[in-house]
Amino acid sequence: MPIGVNLLDWRDRQRRRRRRIAGSCLLGAAALAVAVTGIIAGQVGQTLDGHRRAVAELEQSIDGLAGKLARVEALEQAIETLRRRLDHKTAIRRDRRAIQTGLAAAVQSRPQKARLRRIVITPGELSVEGLTRQPTDAAKMARRLERQHPLQQADVVQITPNPDAGGGELGFRLRAKILTRAPANAASSGAGSEL
C-alpha cells in the first residue's frame, strides 16, 4: 500500500517562498534602480553645477572685457580727436607763412588813397575789401597782389558806389589765390621752399 503524503502544504510553502524571493528581487531591483538614478542625478547635478560656474566665470570675464573694450574705444576716440587737432595745427603752421605773407602783401599793395575795410584769409584764398576814389586803384592793387608770392590770380570781383561814404568813394572787393607751396619757377624770388 502506498503511503499517502499530503504535498499541498509543501507546494504552498514553496509558492510563498518563490513569491518572497520574487518580491525581494523586485524590491532589490527597484532599490537598485533608485540608487542608480540617484547616482546619475548626482553626477549630472555636479556636471551642471560645474558648467554653471564656468558660465558665470565666462560672463564675469566678458563683463570685465566689455569695460576694457569701452576704455579702448574711448582711447581710440581720444586719439582720433588728438590726431585731427594735430592735423589742424600742422595745417595752420604750414599755412601761417602764406597767411602772413598774404596779409602783408594786401597791406603793401594798397594804393595811397585807398582804405582797406576788411581782409579775409581762408585756406587757399585772400579776399580784400576797401574804399577808394579812383576805380583804377582796385585794378592796380590786383596787379600788385599778383606779383607778391604766394599770391596768384588776383581779380577785381566787385566795384560799387559806397553811399555811406561822402565824396564819391567806391567800394571794391579783390580776390586772390594763396599758394601753400612755392611754384617751381619761384626760386629766383627768394621763396623757393615749402611754406
C-alpha positions as CSV (number, residue, x, y, z in Angstrom):
1,M,0.0,0.0,0.0
2,P,1.3,3.3,-0.9
3,I,1.9,5.9,1.8
4,G,-0.2,8.9,1.4
5,V,1.7,12.2,1.7
6,N,0.0,15.4,1.6
7,L,2.2,17.7,-0.7
8,L,-0.2,20.6,-0.7
9,D,1.4,22.3,2.3
10,W,4.8,21.8,0.8
11,R,3.7,23.2,-2.5
12,D,2.1,26.2,-0.8
13,R,5.3,26.9,1.2
14,Q,7.3,26.6,-2.0
15,R,5.0,29.0,-3.7
16,R,5.2,31.5,-0.9
17,R,9.0,31.2,-0.8
18,R,9.2,31.8,-4.5
19,R,6.9,34.8,-4.1
20,R,9.1,36.2,-1.3
21,I,12.2,35.7,-3.4
22,A,10.5,37.3,-6.4
23,G,9.3,40.2,-4.2
24,S,12.7,40.6,-2.7
25,C,14.2,40.6,-6.2
26,L,11.7,43.2,-7.4
27,L,12.3,45.3,-4.3
28,G,16.1,44.9,-4.7
29,A,15.8,45.8,-8.4
30,A,13.6,48.9,-7.5
31,A,16.1,49.9,-4.8
32,L,19.0,49.4,-7.3
33,A,17.1,51.5,-9.9
34,V,16.6,54.3,-7.4
35,A,20.2,54.1,-6.3
36,V,21.5,54.2,-9.9
37,T,19.1,57.0,-10.7
38,G,20.3,58.9,-7.6
39,I,23.9,58.4,-8.6
40,I,23.3,59.5,-12.1
41,A,21.3,62.5,-10.9
42,G,24.1,63.5,-8.6
43,Q,26.7,63.2,-11.3
44,V,24.5,65.2,-13.7
45,G,23.9,67.8,-11.0
46,Q,27.6,68.1,-10.3
47,T,28.3,68.4,-14.0
48,L,25.6,71.1,-14.4
49,D,27.0,73.0,-11.3
50,G,30.4,72.9,-12.9
51,H,29.0,74.2,-16.2
52,R,27.1,76.9,-14.3
53,R,30.2,78.0,-12.5
54,A,32.1,78.0,-15.8
55,V,29.4,80.1,-17.5
56,A,29.3,82.5,-14.5
57,E,33.1,82.9,-14.8
58,L,32.9,83.5,-18.5
59,E,30.2,86.1,-18.0
60,Q,32.4,87.9,-15.5
61,S,35.3,87.7,-17.9
62,I,33.0,89.1,-20.7
63,D,31.8,91.9,-18.4
64,G,35.4,92.7,-17.5
65,L,36.4,92.7,-21.2
66,A,33.4,94.9,-22.0
67,G,34.7,97.5,-19.6
68,K,38.1,97.3,-21.1
69,L,36.7,97.4,-24.6
70,A,34.8,100.6,-23.7
71,R,38.0,102.1,-22.4
72,V,39.9,101.1,-25.5
73,E,37.1,102.7,-27.7
74,A,37.2,105.9,-25.6
75,L,41.0,106.0,-26.0
76,E,40.7,105.4,-29.8
77,Q,38.2,108.3,-30.0
78,A,40.6,110.5,-27.9
79,I,43.4,109.5,-30.2
80,E,41.4,110.4,-33.3
81,T,40.4,113.7,-31.8
82,L,44.0,114.5,-31.0
83,R,45.0,113.4,-34.5
84,R,42.5,115.8,-36.0
85,R,43.7,118.6,-33.7
86,L,47.3,117.9,-34.7
87,D,46.4,117.9,-38.4
88,H,44.6,121.2,-37.9
89,K,47.6,122.7,-36.1
90,T,50.0,121.4,-38.6
91,A,47.9,122.9,-41.4
92,I,47.9,126.2,-39.6
93,R,51.6,126.1,-39.1
94,R,52.2,125.1,-42.7
95,D,49.9,127.9,-44.0
96,R,51.0,130.5,-41.4
97,R,53.7,131.9,-43.6
98,A,51.5,132.1,-46.6
99,I,48.8,133.8,-44.5
100,Q,51.3,136.3,-43.1
101,T,52.7,137.0,-46.5
102,G,49.2,137.4,-48.0
103,L,48.3,139.8,-45.2
104,A,51.5,141.8,-45.7
105,A,51.0,141.8,-49.5
106,A,47.5,143.1,-49.1
107,V,48.6,146.0,-46.9
108,Q,51.7,146.8,-49.0
109,S,49.9,146.7,-52.4
110,R,47.2,149.2,-51.2
111,P,47.3,152.4,-53.3
112,Q,48.0,155.5,-51.2
113,K,44.5,156.9,-51.2
114,A,42.7,153.6,-50.8
115,R,41.5,152.4,-47.4
116,L,41.2,148.7,-46.5
117,R,38.0,147.8,-44.7
118,R,38.2,144.0,-44.5
119,I,40.8,141.3,-45.2
120,V,39.6,137.7,-45.1
121,I,42.2,134.9,-45.4
122,T,40.8,131.4,-45.9
123,P,42.7,128.2,-46.9
124,G,43.8,129.0,-50.4
125,E,42.2,132.4,-50.8
126,L,42.7,136.1,-49.8
127,S,39.8,138.5,-50.1
128,V,40.3,142.2,-49.6
129,E,37.6,144.8,-49.3
130,G,38.2,148.6,-49.3
131,L,37.3,152.1,-50.4
132,T,38.9,154.3,-53.0
133,R,38.1,157.4,-55.0
134,Q,39.8,156.0,-58.2
135,P,38.3,153.0,-59.9
136,T,41.7,152.1,-61.3
137,D,43.1,151.7,-57.8
138,A,41.4,148.3,-57.4
139,A,43.0,147.1,-60.6
140,K,46.4,148.4,-59.6
141,M,46.1,146.6,-56.3
142,A,45.1,143.4,-58.0
143,R,48.2,143.6,-60.3
144,R,50.4,144.3,-57.3
145,L,48.9,141.4,-55.4
146,E,49.6,139.0,-58.3
147,R,53.3,140.0,-58.1
148,Q,53.5,139.0,-54.4
149,H,54.4,135.4,-53.7
150,P,52.4,133.3,-52.6
151,L,49.5,135.1,-54.3
152,Q,48.3,134.5,-57.8
153,Q,45.3,135.1,-60.0
154,A,44.2,138.3,-58.2
155,D,41.0,139.6,-59.7
156,V,38.7,142.6,-59.0
157,V,35.4,140.9,-58.0
158,Q,33.3,144.0,-57.4
159,I,33.4,147.8,-57.6
160,T,30.3,149.6,-56.2
161,P,29.5,153.1,-55.2
162,N,29.6,153.5,-51.4
163,P,26.5,155.5,-50.3
164,D,27.8,155.6,-46.7
165,A,31.0,157.5,-47.6
166,G,30.6,161.0,-48.8
167,G,32.7,162.4,-51.6
168,G,32.2,159.7,-54.2
169,E,34.2,156.8,-52.7
170,L,33.8,153.5,-54.4
171,G,33.8,150.2,-52.6
172,F,35.9,147.3,-54.1
173,R,36.5,143.7,-53.4
174,L,39.5,141.7,-54.7
175,R,40.2,138.0,-54.5
176,A,43.5,136.2,-54.9
177,K,44.5,132.6,-54.6
178,I,47.1,131.7,-52.0
179,L,49.7,129.1,-52.9
180,T,50.7,126.8,-50.0
181,R,53.7,125.5,-51.9
182,A,56.2,127.6,-53.9
183,P,56.0,127.2,-57.6
184,A,59.0,125.7,-59.4
185,N,60.0,129.0,-61.0
186,A,59.8,131.0,-57.7
187,A,63.3,130.1,-56.7
188,S,64.6,133.4,-58.0
189,S,62.1,135.4,-55.9
190,G,63.7,134.2,-52.7
191,A,60.7,131.9,-51.6
192,G,61.8,128.6,-53.1
193,S,61.0,126.5,-50.0
194,E,57.8,125.0,-48.8
195,L,55.5,127.3,-46.9
